[in-house]
Amino acid sequence: MKALELVINREAVVVNQESIKVDNFLTQQVNPQLMNLIGEEFFDLFGNCKVTKVLTLESSGVPPAIFVAQKFGVPLIYARKQTNLSVEQDYSLSHVPTYNPQVTNRILISRRHLTPNDHILIIDNILAKGDSVLGMIDICQQAGATVEGVGIVIEKSFQEGRLKLNQYGFRVESLARIASLNNNRIQFLRD
């Protein structure tokens, strides 16, 4: 998506060869015009799928996912990273590794919000190692819901996330695919 790539080039900050900071338009400060375009693009890509709900992970996935849900005219649900232990029995739970090898996030979704009748489109802001998306897929599978596909706003193609998801046979569509972050430059992967 050319408009997204232009914003990334203009506003993203390369932290190192593995990390990019997108808080100026995607995570902390949100560009609603860009989010609207992202919603339209994902609707164009997945509009032929039977989608009953859009699923994302709190909190950075919520801005693009809400625009996608609006385009589909379906509810947005998001996996929470923590909850009160006294209500945990009401949730489907998955454990997601983080960049820090000693830390694992618990992600949860109320069982009332996912059913075997649901067809889910997963939206995530950044795909790196794929663990967050696999955690959301795990929760969908626990509920018996069907995952129709995975929409990624920014993919770091030099990491193994897509490979992991492809091994499980999930359709993955990324709007901007970064090939490398070398020398403070963002190089995009061209299909």
Backbone as JSON Lines, residues from 0, in Angstrom:
{"i":0,"aa":"M","n":[0.86,-1.17,0.0],"ca":[0.0,0.0,0.0],"c":[0.91,1.23,0.0]}
{"i":1,"aa":"K","n":[0.9,1.91,-1.09],"ca":[1.81,3.03,-1.31],"c":[1.65,4.15,-0.27]}
{"i":2,"aa":"A","n":[0.42,4.5,0.07],"ca":[0.21,5.57,1.05],"c":[0.82,5.22,2.4]}
{"i":3,"aa":"L","n":[0.69,3.97,2.81],"ca":[1.28,3.52,4.07],"c":[2.8,3.56,4.0]}
{"i":4,"aa":"E","n":[3.38,3.12,2.91],"ca":[4.83,3.15,2.76],"c":[5.36,4.57,2.82]}
{"i":5,"aa":"L","n":[4.63,5.51,2.23],"ca":[5.05,6.91,2.28],"c":[5.06,7.43,3.72]}
{"i":6,"aa":"V","n":[4.03,7.09,4.49],"ca":[3.97,7.53,5.89],"c":[5.09,6.87,6.69]}
{"i":7,"aa":"I","n":[5.34,5.6,6.45],"ca":[6.42,4.9,7.15],"c":[7.75,5.59,6.85]}
{"i":8,"aa":"N","n":[8.02,5.87,5.59],"ca":[9.28,6.53,5.22],"c":[9.41,7.9,5.86]}
{"i":9,"aa":"R","n":[8.31,8.61,5.96],"ca":[8.33,9.97,6.48],"c":[8.37,10.03,8.01]}
{"i":10,"aa":"E","n":[7.66,9.1,8.69],"ca":[7.44,9.27,10.12],"c":[8.0,8.16,11.02]}
{"i":11,"aa":"A","n":[8.31,7.01,10.47],"ca":[8.83,5.91,11.31],"c":[10.28,6.19,11.68]}
{"i":12,"aa":"V","n":[10.69,5.63,12.79],"ca":[12.07,5.77,13.26],"c":[12.68,4.37,13.33]}
{"i":13,"aa":"V","n":[13.81,4.2,12.67],"ca":[14.53,2.93,12.73],"c":[15.31,2.93,14.05]}
{"i":14,"aa":"V","n":[14.99,1.98,14.92],"ca":[15.67,1.88,16.22],"c":[16.98,1.12,16.06]}
{"i":15,"aa":"N","n":[16.9,-0.01,15.37],"ca":[18.08,-0.82,15.06],"c":[17.71,-1.75,13.9]}
{"i":16,"aa":"Q","n":[18.52,-2.72,13.59],"ca":[18.26,-3.6,12.44],"c":[17.07,-4.52,12.63]}
{"i":17,"aa":"E","n":[16.53,-4.57,13.84],"ca":[15.39,-5.44,14.14],"c":[14.11,-4.67,14.44]}
{"i":18,"aa":"S","n":[14.23,-3.39,14.82],"ca":[13.08,-2.66,15.36],"c":[12.81,-1.35,14.63]}
{"i":19,"aa":"I","n":[11.52,-1.05,14.55],"ca":[11.07,0.2,13.96],"c":[10.03,0.8,14.91]}
{"i":20,"aa":"K","n":[10.09,2.11,15.07],"ca":[9.17,2.81,15.96],"c":[8.12,3.52,15.1]}
{"i":21,"aa":"V","n":[6.84,3.18,15.34],"ca":[5.74,3.73,14.53],"c":[4.71,4.44,15.41]}
{"i":22,"aa":"D","n":[5.18,4.94,16.55],"ca":[4.25,5.55,17.5],"c":[3.7,6.89,17.04]}
{"i":23,"aa":"N","n":[4.26,7.48,16.02],"ca":[3.8,8.78,15.55],"c":[2.54,8.69,14.69]}
{"i":24,"aa":"F","n":[2.19,7.49,14.19],"ca":[1.02,7.39,13.33],"c":[0.2,6.11,13.55]}
{"i":25,"aa":"L","n":[0.74,5.13,14.31],"ca":[0.04,3.85,14.41],"c":[-0.22,3.37,15.83]}
{"i":26,"aa":"T","n":[0.69,3.64,16.76],"ca":[0.53,3.02,18.08],"c":[0.12,4.0,19.18]}
{"i":27,"aa":"Q","n":[0.82,5.09,19.39],"ca":[0.43,6.03,20.44],"c":[-0.36,7.19,19.88]}
{"i":28,"aa":"Q","n":[0.11,7.75,18.8],"ca":[-0.63,8.78,18.08],"c":[-1.13,8.13,16.8]}
{"i":29,"aa":"V","n":[-2.43,8.27,16.54],"ca":[-3.03,7.55,15.42],"c":[-3.47,8.53,14.34]}
{"i":30,"aa":"N","n":[-3.14,8.2,13.1],"ca":[-3.56,8.98,11.95],"c":[-4.88,8.39,11.43]}
{"i":31,"aa":"P","n":[-6.03,9.02,11.74],"ca":[-7.32,8.42,11.36],"c":[-7.54,8.33,9.86]}
{"i":32,"aa":"Q","n":[-7.0,9.27,9.09],"ca":[-7.14,9.19,7.65],"c":[-6.41,7.96,7.11]}
{"i":33,"aa":"L","n":[-5.22,7.71,7.64],"ca":[-4.47,6.51,7.25],"c":[-5.21,5.25,7.7]}
{"i":34,"aa":"M","n":[-5.76,5.26,8.92],"ca":[-6.5,4.09,9.42],"c":[-7.71,3.8,8.53]}
{"i":35,"aa":"N","n":[-8.36,4.85,8.05],"ca":[-9.5,4.66,7.15],"c":[-9.05,3.98,5.85]}
{"i":36,"aa":"L","n":[-7.92,4.41,5.3],"ca":[-7.39,3.78,4.09],"c":[-7.01,2.32,4.36]}
{"i":37,"aa":"I","n":[-6.46,2.06,5.52],"ca":[-6.09,0.7,5.91],"c":[-7.35,-0.17,6.0]}
{"i":38,"aa":"G","n":[-8.41,0.37,6.6],"ca":[-9.68,-0.37,6.67],"c":[-10.21,-0.71,5.29]}
{"i":39,"aa":"E","n":[-10.16,0.26,4.39],"ca":[-10.62,0.02,3.01],"c":[-9.78,-1.03,2.31]}
{"i":40,"aa":"E","n":[-8.47,-0.96,2.5],"ca":[-7.57,-1.91,1.84],"c":[-7.82,-3.34,2.33]}
{"i":41,"aa":"F","n":[-7.97,-3.52,3.63],"ca":[-8.25,-4.86,4.15],"c":[-9.62,-5.35,3.7]}
{"i":42,"aa":"F","n":[-10.59,-4.44,3.59],"ca":[-11.9,-4.85,3.08],"c":[-11.78,-5.3,1.63]}
{"i":43,"aa":"D","n":[-10.98,-4.59,0.83],"ca":[-10.76,-5.01,-0.56],"c":[-10.1,-6.39,-0.62]}
{"i":44,"aa":"L","n":[-9.16,-6.65,0.28],"ca":[-8.44,-7.92,0.27],"c":[-9.27,-9.1,0.79]}
{"i":45,"aa":"F","n":[-10.09,-8.86,1.81],"ca":[-10.82,-9.95,2.46],"c":[-12.33,-9.85,2.3]}
{"i":46,"aa":"G","n":[-12.82,-8.91,1.5],"ca":[-14.26,-8.69,1.36],"c":[-15.03,-9.89,0.85]}
{"i":47,"aa":"N","n":[-14.35,-10.81,0.18],"ca":[-15.04,-11.99,-0.32],"c":[-15.13,-13.1,0.73]}
{"i":48,"aa":"C","n":[-14.54,-12.88,1.9],"ca":[-14.58,-13.87,2.99],"c":[-15.81,-13.62,3.85]}
{"i":49,"aa":"K","n":[-16.28,-14.69,4.47],"ca":[-17.39,-14.57,5.42],"c":[-16.77,-14.15,6.76]}
{"i":50,"aa":"V","n":[-16.87,-12.88,7.09],"ca":[-16.3,-12.36,8.33],"c":[-17.44,-11.93,9.25]}
{"i":51,"aa":"T","n":[-17.48,-12.53,10.44],"ca":[-18.51,-12.14,11.42],"c":[-17.94,-11.26,12.53]}
{"i":52,"aa":"K","n":[-16.6,-11.33,12.72],"ca":[-15.95,-10.49,13.73],"c":[-14.51,-10.24,13.31]}
{"i":53,"aa":"V","n":[-13.99,-9.1,13.75],"ca":[-12.58,-8.77,13.59],"c":[-11.94,-8.91,14.96]}
{"i":54,"aa":"L","n":[-10.76,-9.54,15.0],"ca":[-10.06,-9.78,16.25],"c":[-8.68,-9.16,16.18]}
{"i":55,"aa":"T","n":[-8.27,-8.52,17.28],"ca":[-6.92,-7.98,17.4],"c":[-6.45,-8.15,18.84]}
{"i":56,"aa":"L","n":[-5.24,-7.69,19.09],"ca":[-4.64,-7.73,20.42],"c":[-4.56,-6.31,20.95]}
{"i":57,"aa":"E","n":[-4.93,-6.12,22.23],"ca":[-4.82,-4.79,22.8],"c":[-3.35,-4.41,22.89]}
{"i":58,"aa":"S","n":[-3.01,-3.23,22.85],"ca":[-3.8,-2.06,22.56],"c":[-3.46,-1.5,21.17]}
{"i":59,"aa":"S","n":[-2.26,-1.8,20.69],"ca":[-1.82,-1.19,19.43],"c":[-2.57,-1.7,18.2]}
{"i":60,"aa":"G","n":[-3.16,-2.87,18.28],"ca":[-3.91,-3.37,17.13],"c":[-5.29,-2.78,17.01]}
{"i":61,"aa":"V","n":[-5.78,-2.13,18.06],"ca":[-7.16,-1.64,18.06],"c":[-7.41,-0.56,17.01]}
{"i":62,"aa":"P","n":[-6.56,0.47,16.85],"ca":[-6.89,1.5,15.87],"c":[-7.12,0.97,14.44]}
{"i":63,"aa":"P","n":[-6.21,0.21,13.85],"ca":[-6.52,-0.27,12.5],"c":[-7.7,-1.25,12.49]}
{"i":64,"aa":"A","n":[-7.8,-2.09,13.51],"ca":[-8.85,-3.11,13.52],"c":[-10.24,-2.51,13.6]}
{"i":65,"aa":"I","n":[-10.39,-1.4,14.31],"ca":[-11.72,-0.81,14.42],"c":[-12.19,-0.26,13.07]}
{"i":66,"aa":"F","n":[-11.26,0.26,12.28],"ca":[-11.63,0.74,10.95],"c":[-11.95,-0.43,10.02]}
{"i":67,"aa":"V","n":[-11.27,-1.55,10.19],"ca":[-11.57,-2.75,9.4],"c":[-12.96,-3.28,9.78]}
{"i":68,"aa":"A","n":[-13.23,-3.38,11.07],"ca":[-14.53,-3.85,11.52],"c":[-15.65,-2.96,11.0]}
{"i":69,"aa":"Q","n":[-15.41,-1.66,10.99],"ca":[-16.42,-0.73,10.47],"c":[-16.71,-1.0,9.0]}
{"i":70,"aa":"K","n":[-15.68,-1.25,8.2],"ca":[-15.87,-1.53,6.77],"c":[-16.67,-2.82,6.56]}
{"i":71,"aa":"F","n":[-16.43,-3.82,7.41],"ca":[-17.16,-5.08,7.3],"c":[-18.54,-5.01,7.95]}
{"i":72,"aa":"G","n":[-18.76,-4.0,8.8],"ca":[-20.03,-3.9,9.5],"c":[-20.21,-4.99,10.55]}
{"i":73,"aa":"V","n":[-19.09,-5.36,11.21],"ca":[-19.11,-6.43,12.21],"c":[-18.45,-5.93,13.49]}
{"i":74,"aa":"P","n":[-18.66,-6.63,14.61],"ca":[-18.02,-6.22,15.87],"c":[-16.5,-6.42,15.84]}
{"i":75,"aa":"L","n":[-15.83,-5.6,16.61],"ca":[-14.4,-5.77,16.88],"c":[-14.28,-6.36,18.27]}
{"i":76,"aa":"I","n":[-13.47,-7.42,18.39],"ca":[-13.13,-7.94,19.71],"c":[-11.61,-7.9,19.82]}
{"i":77,"aa":"Y","n":[-11.13,-7.73,21.05],"ca":[-9.68,-7.73,21.2],"c":[-9.28,-8.59,22.37]}
{"i":78,"aa":"A","n":[-8.15,-9.26,22.18],"ca":[-7.59,-10.09,23.24],"c":[-6.94,-9.17,24.26]}
{"i":79,"aa":"R","n":[-7.25,-9.4,25.51],"ca":[-6.66,-8.62,26.59],"c":[-5.37,-9.3,27.03]}
{"i":80,"aa":"K","n":[-4.41,-8.5,27.45],"ca":[-3.14,-9.04,27.89],"c":[-3.16,-9.49,29.35]}
{"i":81,"aa":"Q","n":[-4.13,-9.04,30.13],"ca":[-4.22,-9.47,31.53],"c":[-5.66,-9.35,31.96]}
{"i":82,"aa":"T","n":[-5.97,-10.02,33.02],"ca":[-7.3,-9.86,33.61],"c":[-7.23,-10.25,35.07]}
{"i":83,"aa":"N","n":[-8.27,-9.99,35.75],"ca":[-8.39,-10.37,37.15],"c":[-8.46,-11.9,37.22]}
{"i":84,"aa":"L","n":[-7.63,-12.51,38.06],"ca":[-7.59,-13.96,38.16],"c":[-8.93,-14.57,38.56]}
{"i":85,"aa":"S","n":[-9.77,-13.83,39.26],"ca":[-11.04,-14.38,39.72],"c":[-12.02,-14.63,38.58]}
{"i":86,"aa":"V","n":[-11.82,-13.99,37.41],"ca":[-12.72,-14.21,36.28],"c":[-12.07,-15.01,35.16]}
{"i":87,"aa":"E","n":[-10.87,-15.52,35.38],"ca":[-10.14,-16.2,34.33],"c":[-10.9,-17.4,33.76]}
{"i":88,"aa":"Q","n":[-11.72,-18.09,34.54],"ca":[-12.44,-19.24,34.04],"c":[-13.44,-18.87,32.95]}
{"i":89,"aa":"D","n":[-13.76,-17.6,32.81],"ca":[-14.68,-17.15,31.77],"c":[-13.97,-16.78,30.47]}
{"i":90,"aa":"Y","n":[-12.68,-17.06,30.38],"ca":[-11.89,-16.64,29.24],"c":[-11.21,-17.83,28.58]}
{"i":91,"aa":"S","n":[-11.0,-17.72,27.28],"ca":[-10.06,-18.61,26.59],"c":[-8.7,-17.94,26.7]}
{"i":92,"aa":"L","n":[-7.68,-18.74,26.95],"ca":[-6.37,-18.2,27.3],"c":[-5.3,-18.79,26.4]}
{"i":93,"aa":"S","n":[-4.33,-17.95,26.02],"ca":[-3.15,-18.42,25.3],"c":[-1.94,-17.7,25.87]}
{"i":94,"aa":"H","n":[-0.78,-18.33,25.79],"ca":[0.47,-17.74,26.27],"c":[1.31,-17.33,25.07]}
{"i":95,"aa":"V","n":[1.75,-16.09,25.06],"ca":[2.48,-15.52,23.92],"c":[3.86,-15.06,24.37]}
{"i":96,"aa":"P","n":[4.92,-15.63,23.8],"ca":[6.27,-15.15,24.12],"c":[6.45,-13.7,23.67]}
{"i":97,"aa":"T","n":[7.33,-12.99,24.35],"ca":[7.66,-11.62,23.97],"c":[9.12,-11.57,23.52]}
{"i":98,"aa":"Y","n":[9.59,-10.39,23.14],"ca":[11.0,-10.24,22.76],"c":[11.93,-10.57,23.92]}
{"i":99,"aa":"N","n":[11.47,-10.32,25.13],"ca":[12.25,-10.68,26.32],"c":[12.0,-12.16,26.6]}
{"i":100,"aa":"P","n":[13.01,-13.02,26.46],"ca":[12.8,-14.46,26.61],"c":[12.26,-14.89,27.98]}
{"i":101,"aa":"Q","n":[12.42,-14.04,28.99],"ca":[11.94,-14.38,30.32],"c":[10.48,-13.97,30.54]}
{"i":102,"aa":"V","n":[9.86,-13.32,29.57],"ca":[8.51,-12.8,29.75],"c":[7.56,-13.45,28.74]}
{"i":103,"aa":"T","n":[6.42,-13.89,29.25],"ca":[5.35,-14.42,28.41],"c":[4.08,-13.68,28.77]}
{"i":104,"aa":"N","n":[3.38,-13.16,27.76],"ca":[2.1,-12.51,28.0],"c":[0.99,-13.56,27.98]}
{"i":105,"aa":"R","n":[0.04,-13.38,28.89],"ca":[-1.19,-14.16,28.82],"c":[-2.19,-13.3,28.07]}
{"i":106,"aa":"I","n":[-2.77,-13.85,27.01],"ca":[-3.81,-13.11,26.3],"c":[-5.12,-13.87,26.47]}
{"i":107,"aa":"L","n":[-6.19,-13.1,26.65],"ca":[-7.47,-13.7,27.0],"c":[-8.6,-13.05,26.23]}
{"i":108,"aa":"I","n":[-9.62,-13.85,25.94],"ca":[-10.86,-13.34,25.34],"c":[-12.02,-14.03,26.05]}
{"i":109,"aa":"S","n":[-13.01,-13.26,26.4],"ca":[-14.19,-13.83,27.03],"c":[-14.82,-14.87,26.1]}
{"i":110,"aa":"R","n":[-15.18,-15.99,26.66],"ca":[-15.8,-17.07,25.86],"c":[-17.14,-16.64,25.27]}
{"i":111,"aa":"R","n":[-17.75,-15.62,25.83],"ca":[-19.03,-15.13,25.28],"c":[-18.85,-14.48,23.92]}
{"i":112,"aa":"H","n":[-17.63,-14.01,23.62],"ca":[-17.42,-13.23,22.39],"c":[-16.96,-14.05,21.2]}
{"i":113,"aa":"L","n":[-16.56,-15.29,21.4],"ca":[-16.14,-16.17,20.31],"c":[-16.92,-17.47,20.37]}
{"i":114,"aa":"T","n":[-17.53,-17.84,19.25],"ca":[-18.33,-19.07,19.21],"c":[-17.92,-19.89,17.99]}
{"i":115,"aa":"P","n":[-18.35,-21.14,17.94],"ca":[-18.07,-21.95,16.75],"c":[-18.71,-21.41,15.46]}
{"i":116,"aa":"N","n":[-19.68,-20.52,15.6],"ca":[-20.32,-19.92,14.42],"c":[-19.55,-18.74,13.85]}
{"i":117,"aa":"D","n":[-18.52,-18.26,14.56],"ca":[-17.8,-17.07,14.13],"c":[-16.75,-17.36,13.07]}
{"i":118,"aa":"H","n":[-16.64,-16.41,12.14],"ca":[-15.6,-16.4,11.1],"c":[-14.78,-15.15,11.35]}
{"i":119,"aa":"I","n":[-13.52,-15.35,11.72],"ca":[-12.7,-14.28,12.28],"c":[-11.66,-13.79,11.27]}
{"i":120,"aa":"L","n":[-11.54,-12.48,11.17],"ca":[-10.44,-11.84,10.48],"c":[-9.55,-11.23,11.55]}
{"i":121,"aa":"I","n":[-8.31,-11.72,11.64],"ca":[-7.35,-11.2,12.62],"c":[-6.6,-10.04,12.0]}
{"i":122,"aa":"I","n":[-6.51,-8.94,12.72],"ca":[-5.77,-7.76,12.29],"c":[-4.7,-7.47,13.34]}
{"i":123,"aa":"D","n":[-3.46,-7.29,12.9],"ca":[-2.39,-6.93,13.83],"c":[-1.58,-5.8,13.23]}
{"i":124,"aa":"N","n":[-1.01,-4.97,14.08],"ca":[-0.29,-3.8,13.59],"c":[1.07,-4.16,13.01]}
{"i":125,"aa":"I","n":[1.82,-5.05,13.67],"ca":[3.16,-5.42,13.18],"c":[3.33,-6.93,13.29]}
{"i":126,"aa":"L","n":[3.83,-7.54,12.22],"ca":[4.19,-8.95,12.24],"c":[5.7,-9.06,12.25]}
{"i":127,"aa":"A","n":[6.22,-9.7,13.3],"ca":[7.66,-9.94,13.41],"c":[7.89,-11.44,13.52]}
{"i":128,"aa":"K","n":[7.77,-11.96,14.73],"ca":[7.98,-13.4,14.94],"c":[6.7,-14.21,14.81]}
{"i":129,"aa":"G","n":[5.55,-13.55,14.84],"ca":[4.28,-14.23,14.62],"c":[3.61,-14.79,15.86]}
{"i":130,"aa":"D","n":[4.24,-14.65,17.01],"ca":[3.7,-15.27,18.22],"c":[2.36,-14.68,18.67]}
{"i":131,"aa":"S","n":[2.19,-13.37,18.53],"ca":[0.92,-12.75,18.93],"c":[-0.23,-13.27,18.07]}
{"i":132,"aa":"V","n":[0.0,-13.34,16.77],"ca":[-1.04,-13.83,15.87],"c":[-1.33,-15.3,16.16]}
{"i":133,"aa":"L","n":[-0.29,-16.1,16.38],"ca":[-0.52,-17.51,16.71],"c":[-1.29,-17.66,18.01]}
{"i":134,"aa":"G","n":[-1.06,-16.78,18.98],"ca":[-1.84,-16.8,20.22],"c":[-3.3,-16.5,19.96]}
{"i":135,"aa":"M","n":[-3.59,-15.52,19.08],"ca":[-4.98,-15.22,18.76],"c":[-5.63,-16.37,17.99]}
{"i":136,"aa":"I","n":[-4.87,-17.0,17.1],"ca":[-5.39,-18.17,16.37],"c":[-5.7,-19.29,17.35]}
{"i":137,"aa":"D","n":[-4.83,-19.51,18.32],"ca":[-5.04,-20.54,19.34],"c":[-6.36,-20.3,20.07]}
{"i":138,"aa":"I","n":[-6.62,-19.07,20.45],"ca":[-7.86,-18.75,21.15],"c":[-9.07,-18.99,20.25]}
{"i":139,"aa":"C","n":[-8.96,-18.64,18.98],"ca":[-10.06,-18.91,18.03],"c":[-10.31,-20.4,17.93]}
{"i":140,"aa":"Q","n":[-9.25,-21.17,17.84],"ca":[-9.4,-22.62,17.73],"c":[-10.0,-23.22,18.99]}
{"i":141,"aa":"Q","n":[-9.64,-22.69,20.16],"ca":[-10.24,-23.16,21.42],"c":[-11.76,-22.96,21.39]}
{"i":142,"aa":"A","n":[-12.19,-21.85,20.77],"ca":[-13.62,-21.54,20.7],"c":[-14.32,-22.26,19.56]}
{"i":143,"aa":"G","n":[-13.56,-22.9,18.67],"ca":[-14.16,-23.55,17.5],"c":[-14.47,-22.57,16.38]}
{"i":144,"aa":"A","n":[-13.99,-21.34,16.49],"ca":[-14.22,-20.32,15.45],"c":[-13.3,-20.58,14.25]}
{"i":145,"aa":"T","n":[-13.73,-20.11,13.1],"ca":[-12.95,-20.25,11.87],"c":[-12.14,-18.99,11.63]}
{"i":146,"aa":"V","n":[-10.85,-19.14,11.4],"ca":[-10.0,-17.99,11.05],"c":[-10.01,-17.86,9.53]}
{"i":147,"aa":"E","n":[-10.58,-16.77,9.05],"ca":[-10.68,-16.52,7.61],"c":[-9.37,-16.01,7.03]}
{"i":148,"aa":"G","n":[-8.6,-15.29,7.83],"ca":[-7.33,-14.75,7.35],"c":[-6.71,-13.84,8.38]}
{"i":149,"aa":"V","n":[-5.51,-13.38,8.04],"ca":[-4.73,-12.51,8.91],"c":[-4.31,-11.29,8.11]}
{"i":150,"aa":"G","n":[-4.67,-10.11,8.59],"ca":[-4.26,-8.85,7.97],"c":[-3.22,-8.17,8.84]}
{"i":151,"aa":"I","n":[-2.11,-7.83,8.23],"ca":[-1.0,-7.2,8.95],"c":[-0.77,-5.81,8.36]}
{"i":152,"aa":"V","n":[-0.68,-4.81,9.21],"ca":[-0.41,-3.46,8.72],"c":[1.04,-3.37,8.24]}
{"i":153,"aa":"I","n":[2.01,-3.72,9.1],"ca":[3.43,-3.65,8.74],"c":[4.06,-5.0,9.06]}
{"i":154,"aa":"E","n":[4.66,-5.61,8.06],"ca":[5.35,-6.88,8.24],"c":[6.86,-6.67,8.16]}
{"i":155,"aa":"K","n":[7.56,-7.18,9.14],"ca":[9.02,-7.21,9.07],"c":[9.38,-8.55,8.42]}
{"i":156,"aa":"S","n":[9.48,-8.53,7.1],"ca":[9.65,-9.76,6.31],"c":[10.96,-10.48,6.58]}
{"i":157,"aa":"F","n":[11.92,-9.79,7.16],"ca":[13.21,-10.41,7.47],"c":[13.14,-11.25,8.75]}
{"i":158,"aa":"Q","n":[11.98,-11.26,9.42],"ca":[11.79,-12.12,10.59],"c":[10.84,-13.25,10.21]}
{"i":159,"aa":"E","n":[10.7,-14.23,11.08],"ca":[10.06,-15.49,10.7],"c":[8.55,-15.55,10.85]}
{"i":160,"aa":"G","n":[7.87,-14.44,11.14],"ca":[6.43,-14.47,11.38],"c":[5.61,-15.05,10.26]}
{"i":161,"aa":"R","n":[5.83,-14.58,9.04],"ca":[5.04,-15.08,7.89],"c":[5.29,-16.57,7.69]}
{"i":162,"aa":"L","n":[6.54,-16.98,7.8],"ca":[6.88,-18.39,7.62],"c":[6.11,-19.26,8.61]}
{"i":163,"aa":"K","n":[6.05,-18.84,9.87],"ca":[5.3,-19.59,10.88],"c":[3.83,-19.7,10.51]}
{"i":164,"aa":"L","n":[3.24,-18.58,10.11],"ca":[1.81,-18.58,9.78],"c":[1.53,-19.39,8.52]}
{"i":165,"aa":"N","n":[2.41,-19.3,7.53],"ca":[2.24,-20.07,6.31],"c":[2.33,-21.57,6.58]}
{"i":166,"aa":"Q","n":[3.16,-21.98,7.53],"ca":[3.28,-23.4,7.87],"c":[1.96,-23.96,8.36]}
{"i":167,"aa":"Y","n":[1.13,-23.12,8.96],"ca":[-0.18,-23.56,9.43],"c":[-1.26,-23.37,8.37]}
{"i":168,"aa":"G","n":[-0.92,-22.8,7.23],"ca":[-1.86,-22.66,6.13],"c":[-2.78,-21.46,6.18]}
{"i":169,"aa":"F","n":[-2.44,-20.46,6.99],"ca":[-3.31,-19.29,7.09],"c":[-2.99,-18.27,6.0]}
{"i":170,"aa":"R","n":[-4.02,-17.69,5.45],"ca":[-3.85,-16.61,4.47],"c":[-3.38,-15.37,5.21]}
{"i":171,"aa":"V","n":[-2.26,-14.8,4.76],"ca":[-1.68,-13.61,5.38],"c":[-1.56,-12.53,4.32]}
{"i":172,"aa":"E","n":[-2.11,-11.36,4.6],"ca":[-2.01,-10.2,3.71],"c":[-1.4,-9.06,4.5]}
{"i":173,"aa":"S","n":[-0.28,-8.54,4.01],"ca":[0.4,-7.41,4.67],"c":[0.35,-6.19,3.77]}
{"i":174,"aa":"L","n":[0.1,-5.03,4.36],"ca":[-0.02,-3.8,3.57],"c":[1.33,-3.17,3.26]}
{"i":175,"aa":"A","n":[2.3,-3.34,4.15],"ca":[3.66,-2.86,3.91],"c":[4.61,-3.94,4.41]}
{"i":176,"aa":"R","n":[5.49,-4.39,3.53],"ca":[6.43,-5.46,3.88],"c":[7.84,-4.88,3.87]}
{"i":177,"aa":"I","n":[8.45,-4.85,5.04],"ca":[9.79,-4.3,5.17],"c":[10.81,-5.42,4.97]}
{"i":178,"aa":"A","n":[11.72,-5.21,4.02],"ca":[12.76,-6.2,3.72],"c":[13.95,-6.07,4.66]}
{"i":179,"aa":"S","n":[14.29,-4.82,5.03],"ca":[15.42,-4.61,5.93],"c":[15.34,-3.23,6.56]}
{"i":180,"aa":"L","n":[16.09,-3.11,7.67],"ca":[16.21,-1.84,8.41],"c":[17.69,-1.54,8.6]}
{"i":181,"aa":"N","n":[18.43,-1.59,7.54],"ca":[19.88,-1.39,7.62],"c":[20.27,0.07,7.43]}
{"i":182,"aa":"N","n":[21.29,0.49,8.18],"ca":[21.84,1.85,8.06],"c":[20.78,2.93,8.2]}
{"i":183,"aa":"N","n":[19.85,2.73,9.13],"ca":[18.76,3.69,9.37],"c":[17.88,3.91,8.14]}
{"i":184,"aa":"R","n":[17.86,2.97,7.24],"ca":[17.03,3.06,6.04],"c":[16.02,1.93,6.04]}
{"i":185,"aa":"I","n":[14.83,2.24,5.59],"ca":[13.76,1.26,5.48],"c":[13.69,0.82,4.02]}
{"i":186,"aa":"Q","n":[13.92,-0.45,3.8],"ca":[13.8,-1.02,2.46],"c":[12.54,-1.9,2.43]}
{"i":187,"aa":"F","n":[11.67,-1.65,1.46],"ca":[10.44,-2.42,1.34],"c":[10.63,-3.6,0.4]}
{"i":188,"aa":"L","n":[9.94,-4.68,0.71],"ca":[9.93,-5.86,-0.12],"c":[8.89,-5.65,-1.22]}
{"i":189,"aa":"R","n":[9.29,-5.85,-2.42],"ca":[8.37,-5.7,-3.56],"c":[7.97,-7.08,-4.05]}
{"i":190,"aa":"D","n":[6.65,-7.29,-4.17],"ca":[6.18,-8.6,-4.65],"c":[6.44,-8.77,-6.14]}
